[in-house]
Amino acid sequence: MTLNPVQTLVDVLHFADSRTAIIVPELGISLTYDSLRQQTLAMAEALASAGIRRSDRVAMALPNGLPAIISFLAASIAGTAAPLNPAYPYEEFLFFLKDTNARMLLCPPAGGESARSAAADLHIPVFSVEMAASGAVHLRDAPTGASITEPTADDIALLLHTSGSTGHPKRVPLRHFNLATSSANIASTYALSEEDVSLCIMPLFHVHGLIASVMATLLSGGAVVVPSKFNALSFWRTVKEHRVTWYSGVPTMHQLLLARTHHKPPEAARLRFIRSCSAPLSPELVHKVEDVFGVPFVEAYGMTEAAHQMTSNPLPPRLRKPGSVGIGAGIRISIMDKQGNHLATNQRGEVVIQGASVFRGYENDPEANARSLFNGWFRTGDQGLLDEDGYLHLTGRLKDIIIRGGENIAPHEVDHVLLKHAAVAAAVTFGFAHPTLGEEVAAAVVLHEPHGASESALLKHCRKWLAEYQCPKKIYLVKSIPTTATGKIRRRVVAEALVDRQG
C-alpha cells in the first residue's frame, strides 16, 4: 500500500472508520480506528484542561495496554510524552521525574505506589488512567473545557532517556517528524498493509514497541494486538486467535520461544515474518528460527536517537544476510574513522547516520553533542563495516572493544564463536583489567543443560575458531545473563558482577 505523507503523530490517526485498530487479548477488547482517534483527542483535551501546554512533559508509568497507547498519543499531541518503566523503584522515579521536568504523571488506578510517592515528593500532580470494560479510556477526575491545537512537525513529541552504562542517562527529544518518518520507514521496509496484524511484546516505554510494533502498524491501517506482557506459554494461542502476521522482539524472547518449540507451530500459519532488534543476534539463532518457525527472520538495527529503526534485512525475494543487520531503511549509513573520514567498503570504523528520523541532539548536554554530532552525522558509538552489497555488519560497541596488548578484540565476534557450541544457550564476552596486557578476555556462558559442557571444553572450542589473543582466558558458567528491560546486555555490568565478586 502507498502511505500518505506523514508529518506528525496525528497523521498516524488519519483512519476514522470501523476497522479494528487495537486488540487487548486478555480482556477481549477490540478498539476501532474511529474510537482510537476520538479517545486520543479527548484525552489530549483533558490534559490541556489540566494545564499541559505544548512543551510540557507528561510522564507515564503505565503497563502495556490500551491506556498506555492512548496516553502516549494524547500526551504527544497536548505536550510531550515521557513514558517511564513502571517497574522502577522510588529512587529511579525520583531521578527521572526530576530530570524530565515532568509537569504531570499518569498512573494506573491501582498500584504504582513508587511512582506516586516520588511524584508527591516533587509536588507533581498525578492522574489515574482508567479503562472501562468496553475499552473506553479516560483520565479520572480530569478537568474539561480546553481545546488543543494540533502539533507541528517540529514540536517535540517524545522524551526518552538513553540506557547508557556509564554516568547519568542522556535525554533524547524526538520530534513529531522523527517519529512519523520512522514509522513510515518501518511500514515501507516490511510492506505493512491493512491486512497485517502485529503482536506487540516489547515494552511501550521504549521506541522498539512504540514505533515498530504500534505506530508503524497504525500508520499502515493494520491491527495491533497488545497483551499486558510477553508470555511464552500463551504466545502461540494469541498468535492463532488474532491471526497475527508478524511480531518484533529481542533475542532473549526468540530464544524462549525456540526452547518450547521443535517444529513449526500450526498457529503460525498466517505469519509473514519475524523481526528482531535492540540486541545482537548470532547467525545460528537466525537459521534456527527460520528452520523451526518456517518464516523469514529479519534482523534490524535501531537506536533511541534515530526514533528506532536505522537498518534492516529486507524480506524475500531480496537478499537476507544472517550476521548482518541489513541495509539502510530510509536513512543514510556510513563508516567513519576517529578523524571523521568516511571509510571504504569492508573497513571497520564507527557507524554514523543521517536522516529525517534522527534527532538533533541531546537535551542540555553540549559535551555529549560535541562528541556525537559531526558534520551533520550522528556517531552511534557502534563499530562496524559496510560490505560490498551495502549491508551493515556490527562488531560491537566502541567502548566495549577489548584492547589486549595493543590488539583490538570485538566481543561480539567471540560471542558468535561461543554460540556455535551446541551446549551454549547464551554468551557475553567482556574485558577485565590485566597488569601487563592492559586487558584480558573473559566470557559468561549459559548452558542449555547444567552439565552440557565444561569450561575447558569451551576454551578448546574457542581455540579452534579464534586466534589465541582473542580466546577467553576465563569462562564463567552462569544461570542467566542480566539484560535491561528492553533486552540489551551491558557487558561492563556483567564484568563488574563476575570479576569483582569471583576474582
C-alpha positions as CSV (number, residue, x, y, z in Angstrom):
1,M,0.0,0.0,0.0
2,T,1.1,3.6,-0.6
3,L,1.3,5.6,2.6
4,N,0.1,9.1,2.7
5,P,2.8,11.7,3.7
6,V,3.0,12.0,7.4
7,Q,4.4,14.9,9.5
8,T,3.0,14.3,13.0
9,L,1.6,11.5,15.1
10,V,-1.9,13.0,14.4
11,D,-1.4,11.8,10.9
12,V,-1.0,8.2,12.2
13,L,-4.6,8.6,13.3
14,H,-5.8,9.5,9.8
15,F,-8.1,6.5,9.6
16,A,-11.5,7.2,11.0
17,D,-13.6,4.1,10.3
18,S,-14.8,0.9,11.9
19,R,-11.8,-1.3,11.2
20,T,-10.0,-2.8,14.2
21,A,-7.0,-0.8,15.4
22,I,-6.1,-2.3,18.8
23,I,-6.9,-5.6,20.4
24,V,-6.4,-6.4,24.1
25,P,-6.4,-10.2,24.2
26,E,-6.8,-10.9,27.9
27,L,-9.9,-8.6,28.1
28,G,-11.5,-9.4,24.8
29,I,-11.4,-5.7,23.9
30,S,-11.2,-4.5,20.2
31,L,-11.0,-0.8,19.5
32,T,-11.8,0.7,16.1
33,Y,-9.7,3.4,14.4
34,D,-12.6,5.8,14.9
35,S,-12.7,5.2,18.6
36,L,-8.9,5.4,18.9
37,R,-8.9,8.8,17.3
38,Q,-11.8,10.1,19.4
39,Q,-10.4,8.8,22.7
40,T,-6.9,10.1,21.9
41,L,-8.1,13.6,21.1
42,A,-10.5,13.6,24.1
43,M,-7.6,12.8,26.4
44,A,-5.4,15.4,24.8
45,E,-8.1,18.0,25.6
46,A,-8.3,16.7,29.2
47,L,-4.5,17.1,29.5
48,A,-4.8,20.6,28.1
49,S,-7.6,21.4,30.5
50,A,-5.3,20.2,33.4
51,G,-2.7,22.8,32.3
52,I,-0.5,20.9,29.9
53,R,1.0,23.1,27.2
54,R,3.0,22.2,24.1
55,S,6.4,21.8,25.7
56,D,5.2,20.4,29.0
57,R,6.4,16.8,29.8
58,V,3.7,14.3,30.7
59,A,5.4,11.3,32.5
60,M,3.7,7.9,32.3
61,A,4.2,4.8,34.5
62,L,1.7,2.5,32.7
63,P,1.9,-1.2,31.9
64,N,1.5,-2.4,28.3
65,G,-2.1,-2.0,27.1
66,L,-4.6,0.3,25.6
67,P,-4.3,3.0,28.3
68,A,-0.5,3.3,27.6
69,I,-1.1,3.7,23.8
70,I,-3.8,6.3,24.1
71,S,-1.9,8.2,26.9
72,F,1.2,8.3,24.7
73,L,-0.6,9.7,21.7
74,A,-2.6,12.2,23.7
75,A,0.4,13.4,25.6
76,S,2.4,13.8,22.4
77,I,-0.4,15.9,21.0
78,A,-1.1,18.1,24.0
79,G,2.5,18.4,25.2
80,T,5.4,15.9,25.2
81,A,5.1,12.3,26.2
82,A,7.7,10.9,28.7
83,P,7.0,7.2,29.3
84,L,8.8,5.5,32.1
85,N,9.3,1.9,33.1
86,P,6.5,1.2,35.6
87,A,8.8,-1.3,37.4
88,Y,11.3,1.4,38.5
89,P,11.9,1.7,42.3
90,Y,11.2,5.0,44.1
91,E,14.7,6.4,43.6
92,E,14.6,5.8,39.9
93,F,11.3,7.6,39.6
94,L,12.6,10.4,41.7
95,F,15.5,10.9,39.3
96,F,13.6,10.5,36.0
97,L,10.7,12.7,37.0
98,K,13.0,15.4,38.2
99,D,15.4,15.1,35.2
100,T,12.5,15.1,32.8
101,N,10.9,18.2,34.5
102,A,7.6,16.4,34.4
103,R,4.5,18.6,34.9
104,M,2.2,15.6,35.4
105,L,2.3,11.8,36.0
106,L,-0.2,9.3,34.6
107,C,-0.6,6.0,36.5
108,P,-3.0,3.1,36.6
109,P,-5.9,3.4,39.0
110,A,-4.3,0.7,41.3
111,G,-0.7,0.2,42.1
112,G,2.2,2.5,41.0
113,E,3.0,3.4,44.6
114,S,6.7,4.1,44.0
115,A,5.8,6.4,41.1
116,R,3.1,8.2,43.0
117,S,5.3,8.6,46.1
118,A,8.1,10.1,44.0
119,A,5.7,12.5,42.3
120,A,4.2,13.6,45.6
121,D,7.7,14.4,46.9
122,L,8.3,16.5,43.8
123,H,4.8,18.1,44.0
124,I,3.9,16.7,40.6
125,P,0.1,16.2,40.1
126,V,-0.9,12.6,39.4
127,F,-3.9,11.4,37.3
128,S,-5.2,7.9,37.1
129,V,-5.9,6.4,33.6
130,E,-9.0,4.3,33.8
131,M,-10.3,1.8,31.2
132,A,-13.9,0.5,31.2
133,A,-14.8,-3.0,30.1
134,S,-15.8,-1.6,26.7
135,G,-12.3,-0.2,26.1
136,A,-13.1,3.4,26.9
137,V,-10.0,5.1,28.3
138,H,-10.1,8.4,30.3
139,L,-8.4,10.4,33.0
140,R,-10.2,10.1,36.3
141,D,-11.3,13.4,37.7
142,A,-9.8,15.3,34.8
143,P,-11.0,18.9,34.2
144,T,-12.6,19.8,30.9
145,G,-13.1,22.9,28.8
146,A,-9.8,23.5,27.0
147,S,-9.2,22.8,23.3
148,I,-6.0,21.8,21.6
149,T,-4.2,22.9,18.5
150,E,-2.6,20.2,16.5
151,P,1.2,20.0,16.9
152,T,3.6,20.9,14.2
153,A,6.1,18.5,12.7
154,D,8.9,20.3,14.6
155,D,7.3,20.0,18.0
156,I,8.8,17.5,20.5
157,A,6.5,14.6,20.8
158,L,8.5,12.2,22.9
159,L,11.3,12.4,25.5
160,L,13.2,9.3,26.4
161,H,16.5,8.6,28.2
162,T,19.3,6.6,26.7
163,S,20.1,3.4,28.6
164,G,23.8,4.3,29.0
165,S,26.1,2.1,31.0
166,T,28.2,4.9,32.4
167,G,27.1,8.2,34.0
168,H,23.6,9.6,34.1
169,P,21.3,8.7,31.1
170,K,21.1,11.4,28.5
171,R,17.7,13.0,27.5
172,V,16.7,12.3,23.9
173,P,14.0,14.7,22.5
174,L,12.2,13.2,19.4
175,R,10.1,15.5,17.3
176,H,6.9,14.5,15.6
177,F,8.5,14.3,12.2
178,N,11.2,12.0,13.6
179,L,8.6,9.5,14.9
180,A,6.3,9.9,11.9
181,T,9.2,9.3,9.5
182,S,10.5,6.3,11.4
183,S,7.0,4.8,11.5
184,A,6.7,5.3,7.7
185,N,10.1,3.8,7.1
186,I,9.3,0.7,9.1
187,A,5.9,0.2,7.3
188,S,7.7,0.6,4.0
189,T,10.5,-1.8,4.9
190,Y,8.1,-4.7,5.6
191,A,5.3,-3.7,3.2
192,L,2.9,-3.4,6.0
193,S,-0.8,-3.1,4.9
194,E,-4.3,-3.1,6.2
195,E,-4.1,-6.9,6.2
196,D,-1.4,-7.1,8.7
197,V,-1.8,-7.8,12.5
198,S,1.2,-7.1,14.7
199,L,1.8,-8.6,18.1
200,C,3.4,-6.1,20.5
201,I,5.5,-8.0,23.0
202,M,8.0,-5.2,23.7
203,P,7.5,-2.6,26.5
204,L,5.8,0.6,25.5
205,F,8.2,2.9,27.4
206,H,10.7,2.3,24.6
207,V,10.8,3.1,20.9
208,H,11.0,-0.5,19.8
209,G,7.5,-1.3,21.0
210,L,6.0,2.2,20.5
211,I,7.3,2.8,16.9
212,A,7.9,-0.5,15.3
213,S,5.1,-2.7,16.7
214,V,2.4,0.0,17.3
215,M,2.9,3.2,15.3
216,A,4.1,1.6,12.0
217,T,1.1,-0.7,12.1
218,L,-1.4,2.0,12.8
219,L,0.1,4.2,10.1
220,S,-0.5,1.3,7.6
221,G,-4.1,0.7,8.7
222,G,-3.4,-2.7,10.3
223,A,-4.3,-4.0,13.8
224,V,-2.1,-4.2,16.9
225,V,-2.5,-6.9,19.5
226,V,-1.3,-5.7,22.8
227,P,-1.1,-8.2,25.7
228,S,-0.1,-6.9,29.1
229,K,3.3,-8.7,28.9
230,F,5.2,-11.2,26.9
231,N,4.2,-14.7,27.9
232,A,5.9,-17.6,26.1
233,L,3.2,-20.1,27.4
234,S,0.2,-18.3,25.8
235,F,2.2,-16.8,22.9
236,W,1.1,-19.1,20.1
237,R,-2.5,-19.2,21.3
238,T,-2.6,-15.4,21.0
239,V,-1.0,-15.6,17.5
240,K,-3.6,-18.1,16.3
241,E,-6.7,-16.4,17.9
242,H,-5.9,-13.0,16.4
243,R,-4.4,-14.1,13.1
244,V,-1.1,-12.4,13.8
245,T,1.1,-11.8,10.7
246,W,4.3,-10.5,12.3
247,Y,5.9,-9.7,15.6
248,S,9.1,-8.0,16.7
249,G,11.2,-8.9,19.8
250,V,14.7,-9.2,21.2
251,P,16.9,-12.3,21.1
252,T,16.0,-13.5,24.6
253,M,12.3,-13.6,23.6
254,H,13.1,-15.6,20.4
255,Q,15.3,-18.0,22.4
256,L,12.5,-18.6,24.9
257,L,10.0,-19.4,22.1
258,L,12.6,-21.7,20.4
259,A,13.2,-23.6,23.7
260,R,9.5,-24.5,23.7
261,T,9.1,-25.3,20.0
262,H,10.7,-28.0,17.9
263,H,8.7,-27.7,14.7
264,K,6.5,-25.1,13.0
265,P,3.5,-24.4,15.2
266,P,0.2,-24.7,13.3
267,E,-0.8,-21.5,15.0
268,A,1.9,-19.7,12.9
269,A,0.1,-20.3,9.6
270,R,-0.5,-16.6,8.9
271,L,2.9,-15.3,9.9
272,R,4.7,-13.4,7.2
273,F,7.9,-12.7,9.0
274,I,9.5,-12.4,12.4
275,R,11.7,-9.3,13.3
276,S,14.4,-8.9,15.9
277,C,16.0,-5.7,17.1
278,S,17.6,-3.9,20.1
279,A,20.3,-6.6,20.7
280,P,22.7,-8.5,18.5
281,L,21.8,-11.9,17.1
282,S,24.0,-14.8,16.2
283,P,23.7,-16.3,12.6
284,E,23.0,-19.6,14.3
285,L,19.9,-18.3,16.0
286,V,18.6,-16.7,12.7
287,H,18.9,-20.1,11.0
288,K,17.3,-22.0,13.9
289,V,14.3,-19.6,14.0
290,E,13.7,-19.9,10.2
291,D,14.1,-23.7,10.3
292,V,11.7,-24.2,13.2
293,F,9.1,-21.5,12.5
294,G,9.3,-21.7,8.7
295,V,9.1,-17.9,8.0
296,P,11.7,-15.2,7.2
297,F,13.5,-13.9,10.3
298,V,14.9,-10.4,9.7
299,E,17.3,-8.6,12.0
300,A,17.1,-4.8,12.3
301,Y,19.3,-2.2,14.0
302,G,17.8,0.7,15.8
303,M,18.6,3.4,18.4
304,T,16.5,5.8,20.5
305,E,18.4,8.7,18.9
306,A,17.1,7.6,15.5
307,A,13.5,7.1,16.6
308,H,14.2,3.3,16.4
309,Q,15.0,1.6,13.1
310,M,18.1,2.5,11.0
311,T,18.7,-0.6,9.0
312,S,17.0,-3.9,8.4
313,N,17.5,-7.1,6.4
314,P,14.9,-7.0,3.6
315,L,12.1,-9.5,3.2
316,P,12.2,-12.1,0.3
317,P,12.8,-12.1,-2.5
318,R,15.6,-9.7,-1.6
319,L,18.7,-11.0,0.0
320,R,18.9,-11.6,3.8
321,K,22.3,-11.9,5.3
322,P,22.4,-13.7,8.7
323,G,25.0,-11.9,10.9
324,S,24.3,-8.6,9.2
325,V,21.7,-6.0,10.3
326,G,20.8,-5.3,6.7
327,I,20.7,-2.1,4.6
328,G,19.7,1.5,5.4
329,A,16.0,1.8,5.9
330,G,15.2,5.4,5.0
331,I,18.4,6.8,6.4
332,R,22.0,7.1,5.3
333,I,24.7,4.9,6.8
334,S,28.4,5.4,6.6
335,I,31.5,4.2,8.4
336,M,33.9,6.8,9.9
337,D,37.3,6.7,11.5
338,K,38.3,8.7,14.6
339,Q,39.3,11.7,12.5
340,G,35.9,11.9,10.8
341,N,37.0,10.4,7.4
342,H,34.5,8.1,5.7
343,L,35.9,4.6,5.1
344,A,35.7,2.3,2.2
345,T,33.9,-1.0,1.8
346,N,34.8,-3.6,4.4
347,Q,36.8,-1.2,6.5
348,R,35.9,-1.1,10.2
349,G,35.1,2.1,12.0
350,E,32.3,3.9,13.8
351,V,28.8,3.6,12.3
352,V,27.4,7.1,11.6
353,I,23.9,8.0,10.4
354,Q,21.9,10.8,8.8
355,G,18.2,11.2,8.1
356,A,14.8,12.7,9.0
357,S,14.2,10.2,11.8
358,V,17.5,11.1,13.5
359,F,17.3,13.6,16.5
360,R,19.1,16.9,16.5
361,G,21.0,16.4,19.8
362,Y,20.7,15.6,23.4
363,E,18.8,18.0,25.6
364,N,21.1,20.3,27.7
365,D,24.2,18.3,27.1
366,P,26.6,20.2,24.9
367,E,29.6,17.9,25.8
368,A,27.7,14.8,24.6
369,N,26.6,16.6,21.5
370,A,30.1,17.7,20.7
371,R,31.2,14.1,20.9
372,S,28.3,12.6,19.0
373,L,27.4,15.1,16.2
374,F,30.0,15.7,13.4
375,N,29.4,17.5,10.1
376,G,25.7,16.5,10.0
377,W,26.3,12.9,11.0
378,F,25.4,11.2,14.3
379,R,28.1,9.0,15.8
380,T,26.3,5.9,17.1
381,G,29.2,4.6,19.2
382,D,28.9,1.2,17.4
383,Q,31.7,-0.3,15.5
384,G,31.0,-2.0,12.2
385,L,31.6,-2.2,8.4
386,L,29.6,-2.0,5.2
387,D,30.1,-4.9,2.8
388,E,30.2,-4.8,-1.0
389,D,26.4,-5.1,-1.1
390,G,25.8,-2.2,1.3
391,Y,24.9,-4.5,4.2
392,L,26.0,-3.3,7.7
393,H,27.8,-5.7,9.9
394,L,28.2,-4.7,13.6
395,T,31.2,-5.8,15.6
396,G,30.4,-4.2,18.9
397,R,30.2,-1.0,20.9
398,L,33.4,1.0,20.6
399,K,33.6,1.4,24.4
400,D,33.3,-2.4,24.8
401,I,36.2,-3.2,22.4
402,I,38.8,-5.1,24.4
403,I,42.4,-3.9,23.9
404,R,44.7,-6.8,24.8
405,G,48.4,-6.0,24.5
406,G,47.6,-3.5,21.7
407,E,45.3,-5.9,19.8
408,N,41.7,-4.9,19.4
409,I,39.2,-7.6,20.1
410,A,35.5,-7.3,19.2
411,P,33.5,-9.1,22.0
412,H,30.6,-9.7,19.6
413,E,32.8,-11.9,17.4
414,V,33.8,-14.1,20.4
415,D,30.1,-14.3,21.4
416,H,29.3,-15.8,18.0
417,V,32.1,-18.4,18.3
418,L,30.8,-19.5,21.7
419,L,27.3,-19.7,20.4
420,K,28.5,-22.2,17.7
421,H,28.9,-24.7,20.5
422,A,25.8,-26.9,20.8
423,A,25.7,-26.7,24.6
424,V,25.7,-22.9,24.7
425,A,22.4,-21.1,25.1
426,A,23.8,-17.6,25.6
427,A,27.2,-15.9,25.8
428,V,28.6,-12.5,26.6
429,T,32.3,-11.6,26.3
430,F,34.0,-8.8,28.1
431,G,37.4,-7.4,29.1
432,F,38.9,-7.2,32.6
433,A,42.0,-5.5,33.8
434,H,45.4,-7.2,33.4
435,P,48.6,-5.9,35.0
436,T,50.8,-6.2,31.8
437,L,48.4,-6.6,28.8
438,G,46.1,-3.9,29.9
439,E,43.0,-6.1,29.4
440,E,42.3,-9.8,29.1
441,V,39.3,-11.6,27.6
442,A,36.6,-13.4,29.6
443,A,33.1,-14.6,28.9
444,A,29.9,-15.5,30.8
445,V,28.1,-18.5,29.3
446,V,24.7,-20.0,29.9
447,L,24.4,-23.7,29.0
448,H,21.3,-25.5,27.7
449,E,21.8,-28.1,30.4
450,P,23.6,-27.7,33.8
451,H,26.5,-30.0,32.8
452,G,26.3,-29.7,29.0
453,A,30.0,-28.6,28.7
454,S,32.9,-27.8,31.0
455,E,34.9,-24.6,31.0
456,S,37.9,-26.4,29.5
457,A,35.8,-27.8,26.6
458,L,34.5,-24.3,25.8
459,L,38.0,-22.9,25.9
460,K,39.2,-25.7,23.5
461,H,36.2,-24.8,21.2
462,C,37.3,-21.2,21.1
463,R,40.9,-22.0,20.2
464,K,39.5,-23.9,17.2
465,W,37.9,-20.8,15.8
466,L,39.8,-17.9,17.2
467,A,43.4,-16.6,17.3
468,E,45.0,-17.1,20.7
469,Y,44.9,-13.5,21.6
470,Q,41.1,-13.4,21.0
471,C,40.3,-16.5,23.1
472,P,38.8,-16.1,26.6
473,K,41.2,-16.9,29.4
474,K,38.3,-17.4,31.8
475,I,34.8,-18.6,31.2
476,Y,32.1,-18.2,33.9
477,L,29.3,-20.7,33.8
478,V,26.2,-18.8,34.9
479,K,22.5,-19.5,35.2
480,S,21.4,-16.3,33.4
481,I,22.9,-13.1,31.9
482,P,21.2,-9.9,33.1
483,T,19.7,-7.6,30.5
484,T,17.9,-4.2,30.5
485,A,14.1,-4.0,30.3
486,T,14.5,-3.7,26.5
487,G,16.7,-6.8,26.2
488,K,20.1,-5.2,25.9
489,I,23.2,-6.7,27.5
490,R,25.5,-4.4,29.4
491,R,28.9,-6.0,29.1
492,R,30.5,-3.8,31.7
493,V,27.8,-4.6,34.2
494,V,28.4,-8.3,33.7
495,A,32.1,-7.9,34.0
496,E,31.8,-6.0,37.3
497,A,29.4,-8.5,38.7
498,L,31.6,-11.5,37.9
499,V,35.2,-10.3,38.1
500,D,34.7,-8.2,41.2
501,R,32.8,-10.9,43.1
502,Q,34.6,-14.0,41.9
503,G,38.1,-12.6,41.1
